[in-house]
Amino acid sequence: RALGYTANALVLWAVPEEQVEEMGRLMASFPEITHCYHRQVPPGWSYNLFTMIHAPNRDLCMEKIRRIARKTGIDDYQVLFSTHECKKTSIPCEL
């Protein structure tokens, strides 16, 4: 990990569907969020906005997540930390 980031978290946010577009734009504006996706989820599953957040360690990563939660007003979220990188590649760009 050349950048010194050892904590990588997939954060699942429960966002009301009518706020997904607004919250998606807001989440995407945070520099610590590298990926932000809205996904359709099965009935009974409320977590529909997914972000990736990176930090030098888990404590700092959680601080970032809590700060984002405060700024967005979204307090229903789950954090899944990476435990092992099984594959990481770039997709070749074909013209």
N, C-alpha and C positions, 0 to 999 in steps of 0.2 A: 504494500500500500504506500506508494510513493508520496502521496499528499499527507500522510500521517493520520488519515481517518480510519479508525478501527471499529467505530460504531456506525452501523447502517441499519436504519429502521424503516420498515414498511408500516405506515400509519394508516389505519382504516378509520374514516370519519363518517359518522351518521349525520347526513345533511338532508333536510327536507327537500324533496324533489323540486319544489318551486324555487329553491334557493341554490340549486346545484350550479347553474351557470355563473351566478354572482360569486359564490364561494370558490368555484374552480378558478376564476380569474384572480380572486384575492389570494388564494393559496399559491397560485403560480407566480405571484409577484414577490414572494419571499425568496431571497437568494439562497437560503439553505435547503429549499425544496428543489430537487433536481428532476423529479417526475411528478406529474399530477394527472390522474385519470378518473373519469366518471365511468362506472361500470353498472350494467344492469345486474341486479342480484335476485336470488330466489325469494319467494314470499317468506316473510318472517325474518329476513336478514336485513338489518337496517343500515349496515355500513356500505355506502355506495360511492364514496370519494376516497381514492387511494393516493398516497403521496410517499415519496422516498426522501428521507432526511439523513444527512451524514454529519458526523462530528468526530473529534479526536477520541472521545470515550462516551460511554453510555450516559454518564451523569450530564455531560454537556448536551448530548442529544436529547435527553428528557427535558432539560431546561428550555431548549429550542421548541420542543413540542408543546410544553406548557405555555410558553410565550405566544405561540401561534394560536393555541386554543383560546387564550385570553383575548387576543386581538380579533379573532373571528367570532367569538361567542359560542363556538362549538365545544361542548364539554363532554360529548359522548364519542369516545374514540378508543381504539385498541392499538397497542404498539407491538409489532413483531420484529425482534432484532434478528439480523442474520447470524447464523452460527457457523456456517461453512459455505464458501463459494464453490459451487459445483461447476459452473460455466459462466464465462463472461467474454463475449466477443462483440465486435461491431458488425453490423449488417453492411455488406458491400453495396455501394451506391451504383446502380446500373442506369445508364442513360439510354 
